[in-house]
Amino acid sequence: MRLQPLCDVTGGQGGKTDESKGGPKGRPISASSNDRPAYGVEMVLVMYGSVGNRKPRMRVTKYDVKDGYTAPEQPGGTDGNGEVKSISASWMHPDVVDAVIACAKDAYRKEDRELARTLLEPYYGRCAGPAMQR
């Protein structure tokens, strides 16, 4: 079955995304404000009598929170065309069969019986054939 005549893979006109404002800073506001400061603590503990030159240490880092960054608007791409690729035996993959059945159901509900039949025919032949009757 040739899929190309059944597929419209042309891309639409590229759009653009709107500017997205960064979110407001959360709490604590800063390490130097009256609010409770934020700290990161890293500790390395060494067991008594362990082998090696490791020494215990502790590092404390103050953190200030800031508003989120604003993402600028972005233009859409103009290279949006898809393509149909045919790979041997991949058409019997369960995910592909699910997609074909969903498309055939949609065509049938829209009373396009010919498209539904065209989509399902190769699968019916394969599933009803000798390989499936073992």
N, C-alpha and C positions, 0 to 999 in steps of 0.2 A: 504494500500500500504506500502510495506517495503522500507524505504529510504536508509538503510545501503548499499545495493548493488549499489545504484546510487551515493554514496558519497565517495570521497577520502579525508579523513581527516588526513592523515599522514603528519607529519611535515617534512620540509626539514632540511638540515644540518644547524646548527646555524652559523651565520657569526659574524662579529664584526663591531662596529662603529668606524670610524676614530676619531682621536683627533680633537677637535673643538676649534680653537683659540678664545679667548675672544676678544671682539671689543675694539677699541681704545677709550680712554676717550674723553668725549665731552667737551664743554665749560660751564662755566669758568673752567680753569685748576686748580687753587687752590685759597683758600681764602687769601693766603699771596703773590700771584704773582702780577705783574703789571696789569694782566687781572682783570676784575671786579669780586669781590668775590661773592660767593653764600651764601645766608643766608636763614634760615628757621625762620619764625616769628610766635609765638603763642601768641595770646592776649585773655585775659578774661576780659570782660567789665561788670560792675555791674551797673544796673540802679539806679539812685538816689532815695533814699527812699525805696529800696527793703528790704524785710525781710530776716534775716539770717546774718551770719558772713562772707559771701563771700567778698573778697577784690579784686580789680582789679589787674591784673598782666600782665607782658609781658616777654616772654622768646625769646631770639635771639640766634640761633645756627649757627655757621659757618660750611660749608660743603666743603670738598675737593673731587674732582672727581678722580677716579682711572680707569685704564684699566680694562676691563672685565676679569673674571677668565677663564682659559683654562679648558675645560672639557676633561679628559683623555679618551683614547679609551676604549671601553667596549666589553667584549666577549658576543656573542649571547648565548641564552639559548639552552639547548639540550632537553628540555621537551616540544616540539612543537606540539604534536599530539592533534587533536581535538576529539570531540565525537558527536554522533548524539543522541539527546534527543527527545523523543516524548511526547508531553503534550496534553492532551485531548482538542479538539476543537480549539487549538491555530493555527492549520493549515488553518483556515478560516480568520485569521486576515488580514486586507487590505495590510499591508506591506509584509506579507508572500505571498499573492496572487500576488502582484506586482513582487516579486522576482521570483516566479514560472513562471509567464508569460514571464519575461525577459529571463529566462533560456530556456523555451520552444521555444521562438523566435530564440534564438541562435542555438538550436539544429535543428530547422526547416531549417534555412538558411544554415546550414552545411549538409543538406539533411539526418539528422538522425530523420526520421519521427517517428520511433518506440519510441525513447526517448521522443520526443515532445508529442506524444499521451499518453505515460505512465505518464508524468508529469501532463497533463491537464485533464485526464479522471476523477479523483475523484472530481475535481472542477466543471467540466461540469455536472456530475451527481448531485452534491449538488445544483448547481445554476439552473439547469433545473427541479429539483424535485419539489414536491408539496409545500415545504416551501417557495419557491421563487415565487409561482404563486398566492399568496394572494392578 
